[in-house]
Amino acid sequence: MQLYKKEKISIFKNRFIFRLIRFTKSNVIRKIERNNIIKYNYITRCSTFPKMIKLKTDNTDDSGFIEIVESVIGNLILSFNPNEVSIIRIKNWFDHKWLNYSGKKIKKYDTGTGAMIPFVLEPYWGKEITIPPFNPNRVLNETFFQKKGNENSKSEELTHIWQRSTNNKKRLISDKTQNGLCIWISTNTVTNGQGSLMVYQIQDSEILTWYVNFENKNGWKITKTKGIDKNSELLTE
């Protein structure tokens, strides 16, 4: 199987976004040292997905947690046969409230006193599933796999962008992919002793979303689920 990899690097400095795109057949991505914040978007096209996708990790990631997540991703690919898979590493732990979270919406309150009507921002979980509005500063890297012959330029774009939280309701997950998996995993699991896994399964008009929390209590164990049974075959190693 011949793999083609495109490296997309977004460098954020002040309020300007610069993008540098280059193509390479190498599986090694050269690290760029700058006085800027650097984001990596790794794109791999292949005829078939490998049976086990090896995650990009660092020394803050517990190997036991990573093995579990890699196993779950393998189960997902085997079960759903997606055309595209996005894997996004989020800085530190995140909780179940991020599941189906769409951002914030403006709500006004009538005080009834004749005073100026105040407007406030409130958390919003919409009926239409959007891309969860993680701040791009929390995204350590994003790895994207795509089957050859199913190229989708929208799915190659960075998942998390700089925007107003109120604008996120327009960023539907179904606009990113019609047949794919979007997966978010937490980092710094060595120190935190717990890890998060959130999955959006998109297939035509059906979208399934779920969240699992793991804790390292003499071995990694599931301590909370939302949208999926903890005994699901998808979660077995």
Backbone torsions as a table, in degrees:
resi	resn	phi	psi	omega
1	MET	NA	125.3	-179.3
2	GLN	-98.2	127.3	-177.8
3	LEU	-106.6	138.6	174.5
4	TYR	-116.1	130.1	-174.9
5	LYS	-120.7	131.4	173.4
6	LYS	-112.7	130.5	179.1
7	GLU	-102.9	123.7	176.3
8	LYS	-115.8	123.3	-178.0
9	ILE	-119.1	123.0	176.2
10	SER	-107.0	123.1	-178.0
11	ILE	-109.6	118.9	-176.5
12	PHE	-101.5	123.5	177.3
13	LYS	-141.0	122.3	-173.5
14	ASN	55.7	-125.1	-178.5
15	ARG	-107.3	10.2	-177.4
16	PHE	-103.7	144.8	179.4
17	ILE	-117.3	125.4	178.0
18	PHE	-115.1	137.3	179.4
19	ARG	-123.2	131.0	177.4
20	LEU	-117.9	124.3	-178.7
21	ILE	-120.7	131.5	173.6
22	ARG	-143.3	155.4	-177.0
23	PHE	-110.1	142.6	178.9
24	THR	-154.7	151.2	174.9
25	LYS	-92.0	-4.2	-177.6
26	SER	-77.6	147.4	174.9
27	ASN	-89.4	0.0	-178.9
28	VAL	-100.3	124.8	177.9
29	ILE	-99.8	121.5	-178.0
30	ARG	-73.2	131.4	179.5
31	LYS	-79.8	134.0	179.9
32	ILE	-107.2	124.2	-179.4
33	GLU	-99.1	114.9	177.8
34	ARG	-139.8	167.9	174.8
35	ASN	-87.3	34.9	179.4
36	ASN	-124.4	171.1	171.8
37	ILE	-86.8	127.8	-175.1
38	ILE	-114.0	131.9	177.1
39	LYS	-117.4	144.4	179.4
40	TYR	-116.7	136.8	172.5
41	ASN	-126.3	107.3	-176.3
42	TYR	-95.7	126.7	-178.0
43	ILE	-121.8	126.4	179.6
44	THR	-125.5	129.0	175.1
45	ARG	-108.9	136.5	-177.2
46	CYS	-149.0	157.6	-179.9
47	SER	-66.5	-43.3	174.8
48	THR	-138.5	153.6	178.8
49	PHE	-74.2	144.4	174.7
50	PRO	-64.4	152.4	-178.8
51	LYS	-61.7	-32.3	179.5
52	MET	-133.8	116.4	176.5
53	ILE	-85.4	124.4	178.2
54	LYS	-88.0	121.6	-177.9
55	LEU	-74.9	150.3	172.7
56	LYS	-81.9	122.5	-174.3
57	THR	-130.7	175.1	171.9
58	ASP	-139.9	-173.7	-173.3
59	ASN	-74.5	0.8	174.6
60	THR	-90.3	-9.2	-176.0
61	ASP	-94.4	127.1	177.3
62	ASP	-73.5	130.1	-175.9
63	SER	-63.4	-33.6	179.0
64	GLY	-64.3	-42.8	178.0
65	PHE	-65.1	-43.5	-179.1
66	ILE	-61.9	-40.9	178.7
67	GLU	-60.7	-40.8	179.0
68	ILE	-64.2	-46.8	-178.2
69	VAL	-63.4	-43.1	178.4
70	GLU	-61.1	-37.7	178.4
71	SER	-65.7	-43.1	179.4
72	VAL	-63.6	-43.0	178.7
73	ILE	-61.8	-41.1	176.4
74	GLY	-60.8	-41.7	177.6
75	ASN	-62.7	-41.2	180.0
76	LEU	-63.1	-45.5	-178.9
77	ILE	-64.5	-41.4	179.3
78	LEU	-65.2	-37.9	-175.8
79	SER	-79.3	-37.3	-170.9
80	PHE	-110.1	-11.4	176.7
81	ASN	47.0	59.3	-177.5
82	PRO	-75.1	160.5	173.3
83	ASN	-85.7	-25.9	-174.6
84	GLU	-141.3	144.3	177.0
85	VAL	-136.0	123.8	174.6
86	SER	-112.4	130.3	179.1
87	ILE	-122.7	119.9	-173.0
88	ILE	-119.8	123.0	178.5
89	ARG	-92.9	120.2	-177.7
90	ILE	-102.5	135.0	179.7
91	LYS	-64.2	123.3	178.0
92	ASN	68.6	-176.4	-175.1
93	TRP	-80.5	150.0	171.9
94	PHE	-135.5	150.0	-173.5
95	ASP	-98.3	-177.5	-174.1
96	HIS	-68.8	-15.2	-178.7
97	LYS	-67.3	-15.5	176.9
98	TRP	-75.0	-17.4	-178.9
99	LEU	-65.8	121.5	179.7
100	ASN	65.2	11.8	178.4
101	TYR	-71.7	131.0	-176.3
102	SER	-105.5	-9.7	-178.6
103	GLY	122.6	-146.1	179.9
104	LYS	-121.4	148.9	176.8
105	LYS	-124.7	153.8	-179.5
106	ILE	-82.9	128.2	177.7
107	LYS	-127.9	136.4	-179.9
108	LYS	-109.0	148.0	179.1
109	TYR	-120.3	130.5	175.4
110	ASP	-90.7	111.5	-176.8
111	THR	-74.1	-20.2	179.8
112	GLY	73.9	7.4	-177.2
113	THR	-106.5	0.1	-177.9
114	GLY	83.9	-3.5	178.7
115	ALA	-78.4	171.3	179.0
116	MET	-57.2	135.3	-179.7
117	ILE	-73.1	121.2	-178.9
118	PRO	-81.3	148.3	176.1
119	PHE	-116.6	137.1	179.2
120	VAL	-131.8	158.3	175.2
121	LEU	-99.4	128.8	-179.7
122	GLU	-123.8	146.0	175.6
123	PRO	-58.1	147.1	-171.7
124	TYR	-138.3	123.8	173.4
125	TRP	-114.8	102.1	-174.0
126	GLY	-85.9	166.2	176.5
127	LYS	-71.7	-35.3	176.4
128	GLU	-84.4	129.6	-174.8
129	ILE	-79.4	124.0	179.3
130	THR	-110.3	170.9	171.3
131	ILE	-66.6	127.7	-180.0
132	PRO	-61.8	132.7	-170.3
133	PRO	-82.2	58.2	173.6
134	PHE	-64.4	138.4	174.1
135	ASN	-63.4	131.7	180.0
136	PRO	-54.6	-24.2	177.5
137	ASN	-63.3	-22.2	-178.7
138	ARG	-89.3	-10.2	-178.8
139	VAL	-84.2	114.8	179.8
140	LEU	-82.0	-42.9	172.5
141	ASN	-165.5	165.7	179.1
142	GLU	-134.6	129.3	179.1
143	THR	-115.8	131.5	-173.9
144	PHE	-127.7	129.6	176.6
145	PHE	-116.2	139.9	-177.8
146	GLN	-143.6	136.0	176.1
147	LYS	-72.3	140.2	176.2
148	LYS	-63.7	144.0	-179.2
149	GLY	87.4	-5.3	179.2
150	ASN	-123.1	39.5	-174.1
151	GLU	-67.2	133.2	-177.6
152	ASN	-136.9	105.3	-173.9
153	SER	-63.0	-31.6	-179.4
154	LYS	-66.8	-35.9	-178.0
155	SER	-70.6	-19.3	179.5
156	GLU	-80.9	-15.0	-178.4
157	GLU	-70.9	153.9	176.2
158	LEU	-56.9	132.2	-176.6
159	THR	-69.0	-40.0	-175.0
160	HIS	-111.0	124.6	-174.3
161	ILE	-126.0	164.6	175.3
162	TRP	-77.2	126.7	-178.1
163	GLN	-165.5	167.9	170.3
164	ARG	-74.3	141.3	-179.4
165	SER	-59.2	-32.5	-178.8
166	THR	-69.9	-17.1	180.0
167	ASN	-86.5	-9.5	-173.2
168	ASN	-68.3	-22.9	-178.0
169	LYS	-63.0	-15.3	177.8
170	LYS	-85.1	-12.3	-174.3
171	ARG	-95.4	77.6	-178.1
172	LEU	-71.5	139.6	-179.6
173	ILE	-65.1	-29.3	180.0
174	SER	-70.1	-16.8	175.3
175	ASP	-78.3	-20.9	-179.7
176	LYS	-81.9	-40.6	-179.6
177	THR	-153.9	144.5	176.2
178	GLN	-98.4	-18.3	-179.7
179	ASN	-149.5	81.2	-175.3
180	GLY	-159.1	176.7	176.7
181	LEU	-120.8	132.0	171.5
182	CYS	-116.2	123.0	-170.7
183	ILE	-128.4	130.6	177.0
184	TRP	-117.6	132.8	178.2
185	ILE	-129.3	146.3	179.5
186	SER	-86.7	162.7	179.6
187	THR	-123.4	-173.2	-179.1
188	ASN	60.0	34.6	-176.2
189	THR	-74.3	-20.7	176.5
190	VAL	-63.2	-48.3	-178.9
191	THR	-75.8	-43.8	-174.9
192	ASN	-72.4	-29.8	-176.7
193	GLY	69.8	12.6	174.7
194	GLN	-150.7	157.2	-177.1
195	GLY	-144.4	153.0	-178.4
196	SER	-115.5	146.0	173.9
197	LEU	-137.3	123.7	178.8
198	MET	-128.3	133.9	-173.9
199	VAL	-130.8	134.3	169.6
200	TYR	-115.8	118.6	178.3
201	GLN	-102.8	117.7	-177.3
202	ILE	-115.6	122.5	178.4
203	GLN	-144.2	105.8	-175.2
204	ASP	56.4	-121.7	-176.9
205	SER	-92.7	-1.1	-177.9
206	GLU	-98.3	130.2	179.2
207	ILE	-127.1	121.0	175.7
208	LEU	-111.2	134.7	-179.1
209	THR	-130.9	141.8	178.0
210	TRP	-156.7	163.7	-175.6
211	TYR	-138.4	141.9	176.3
212	VAL	-134.5	135.2	173.9
213	ASN	-111.2	134.3	178.6
214	PHE	-116.9	145.3	173.3
215	GLU	-130.0	145.5	-179.4
216	ASN	-92.1	92.8	178.5
217	LYS	-119.2	85.0	-172.4
218	ASN	55.5	45.5	-175.9
219	GLY	120.6	149.0	-175.6
220	TRP	-76.6	127.6	-178.5
221	LYS	-134.3	149.9	175.4
222	ILE	-74.0	125.8	179.8
223	THR	-115.5	-14.1	177.9
224	LYS	-158.8	139.9	173.5
225	THR	-133.5	155.4	174.4
226	LYS	-145.9	120.2	179.2
227	GLY	88.7	-0.2	-180.0
228	ILE	-152.3	145.3	176.9
229	ASP	-77.2	137.1	-177.7
230	LYS	-64.9	-16.4	178.1
231	ASN	-96.5	10.0	179.5
232	SER	-58.8	143.9	178.7
233	GLU	-62.4	-24.7	178.8
234	LEU	-63.2	-26.8	-175.3
235	LEU	-96.1	4.5	178.9
236	THR	-87.4	145.8	-180.0
237	GLU	-87.5	NA	NA
